[in-house]
Amino acid sequence: MSDHDGDRVAITALTELRAALAAHGIALPSLDLHLPSYAASGTRPPLISLGNCNPATAQRIADALAGR
């Protein structure tokens, strides 16, 4: 996998995660690519930084994952 392919995989995953969370009324303001891993060269895709959230958002994520 080239760096470019890894970037594309990470960006696609980030976009799909953001959309899936939004479908449940959840927004993580700091959801983004992890810049140090994005800037690093290598064959792995960059990491996705989920960031911090308040307890209410964490509970909404847990409920969505549990199908509640």
N, C-alpha and C positions, 0 to 999 in steps of 0.2 A: 504494500500500500504506500503510495507516495504521500508526501506532506500535504499536497493539494487534495488528494482523496480523503485523507484523515480530517482535514479542515471541513470538507464538504459533509462528511459523516457527522461531525460534531455540530455543525450549523443546522443540519437537518434535524438532528435529535433535539437540539435546543428549541427550534421553531415548533416542532411537534409537541414537546413538553409544555411550552408556553401556551399553545392552543388548547391542549387537553386540560390544563389547569384553568384556563379562562372559561372553558365549557362548564366548569363546576363553580364559577364565580370566584376563583382564587387567582390572585396576582402576587408574585414574588418580585418586588421591585429590583432586587439585586441579582435576579436570575440572568446569567450571561456566561460567556466563555471565560474561563480562568486564564487571564492574560499571560501570566508567566509560562504556562504550558502551551498556550497558543503561539507565543513568540519563540519558544524553544524549537530547535530543529530535531527531527527524529521521525520515526515511522509510525508512532502512535498518534491517534487523534488527540487533540487537546481535551482537557478536562472541562466539565461544565460546572460552574459555581452556582450552587443553589442558594447560598446566602442565608441570612437570618430572617426569621419571621416571628411574629408575636404568637402567643399561645392560641388565640382564636383561629389564626390561619393554620397553625399546626393541626388543630383539631379538625378543621375543614378538610385538610389533606387526608388525615387519617380516616375520616368518615367517607370521603370519596373513594379511597382505596379499599375500604371495607364494604363499599356498595350501599352505604346508608344515606 
